């Protein structure tokens, strides 16, 4: 399946490139409402931490997920109750320093092969999101599609190299 149009809506890069690296299966009803690379003065992007904001619920599914998945996660660095409606879980990615820096620099196509595979395995291969993610991680296969969508010469797309903006 090729790219028929450029994805124009804003999306959180941390949610689509980094959250999948937590290995949490897609399809659960417990997902972070937001993900961040910084939080107040306590976390900055260079700390290599992914901050996930959750809204705690009282149901069994949430409590079980928090206890067995979030609080036992091997990347968990910190858990902070912001208020009764907001809890942040901070995950450490310092073991992926090289890939983290590429992510910060917007060099998604240069991320290591293993990390790319981990990201792609999160997405359902039968969806448009999968194709877009694949185009961001493996852009050379999609240069012509994007050139057609943007009505520009393919050499221009090749010279840029990345198909997803850094911001």
N, C-alpha and C positions, 0 to 999 in steps of 0.2 A: 504494500500500500504506500503510495507516494504522498507528498505534501501538496495539498491543493490551495492552501492559503496560509499566510503567516499568522501565527498566534499573536493577537494584539492585546489581549487582556492582561492586566497585572497579575502576577502570581508570586508567592513567596519562594524564592530560589532555595532557601534553607529547607522548606517543606518538601520539595520535590527532589533535591539532590542529596540532602543530608539525613532527613528523617528516615528514608528507606534504609539507611545504613545501620539503623538500630535493630534491624531484623524482626521488627514487629509485623506480624502478618496483616496484610490488607484485608479489610472486610469487617473488622471489629467495630462496634459502635463507640468504642472509647478511642477517640483521636484528639490530639491537641487542637485547641481552637486556633492557636497561633504558634509559630516557631520563630526564634530570634537568635542572633549571634551576639547580642549585647543585652544586658539588663542593668538598668540604673548605673551605679558606679562599680558594681561587683563583678561584672563579666564584660569583657570587650572581645571583638572579633579575633584578636591575636591570641586570646586564651585558649582557642580551639575547643570551645564548649558550645553545645547546642542547647538552648533554653526552650523548653516546651511548656506552654501554658495550658493547663487542664482546668476544667470546671468540675470539681468533685461532685459526685452524685451519691445518693443513699441506696441505690439499687444494688442487688447482689452482683450483677455483672461488673459494674464499675469497681466495687470493693475488691472483688476477686482479681480483676485485671491489675489494679493498683498494687495489691499485696504480692501477687505472683509474677507479674511482668515488670512493672515499673520499679518497685522497691528492690527487686532482686536482680535488676539488669546489671550486667558486668560493666557497662559504661557509666552507670549512675555516679555522679559526683556529689550532688546535693539535692535536697528536696526542701522547699520552703513554702509554708502556708502563707500566702500573701494576705488573704482574708477568707471569710467562710465560703466565698464563691470562686476563689482563684488559688491554684496551687501550681508552683513551677517545679519542674524536674530538670536538672541540669546534667547533661551527659558529656563526658570527656572524650574528645577525639584526638588527643595528643599523639596517639600511636599512628595517626594518619596525617602527620604534619605536611608531607609533600603534597598530598591530594587536597588537604585543607587549603593550603596556600594557592593551589591552582584554582580551587573554587572561589576564593576571595578575589583572585585576579580575573575571573571570568574566562578562564582557559579550560572549559569543560571538556573539550575534545582531548586534552592532554592528561586527564585523570587516568590513573592506572587501570589496566584491563580488568583486574579483579574487582576494583571498586565500581567500575562501570557495570560489570555483570551483577554485582549486588544491588545497584540502583535499579537496573532494568528488571531484575527478578521481582521487584515490588509491584510493578505495573502489569495490568492485564493486557496481554498481547493483542487482544481483539478490540482495543479502544483507541481513540484518537490520541489520548494522552501518551500512550505507549509510542506511537509513531513520532510525536513531537520530541519526546525524551530521547528516542533513538537518534533523531536528527541533531539534537544538541550534543550528544556524546560521540556520535560518529558522523560528523557533518559532511565529510567528503562524499558520502553516498547520496547526499541530498542537495549538493550545490546547484545542480541543474533545476531541480524543483523550485528552489528558492529564487533562482534567477528568473524563472518563468513567472512566479508569483509577483515578483517586484518589478518585472519588465526591465531588467538590467542584464548586461553581459555577464556570463558565468565567470569570466576572469575577475570581475569586481568582487563577486562573492568569494571566490577562491582566495583573493588577496586579503580579505577580512579574516577568513578562516572559521570563525565562530559564528554559529547561527542563533545564539541566545545571548541577549545583552547581559552585562555584568550587573546592572541595576534593575 
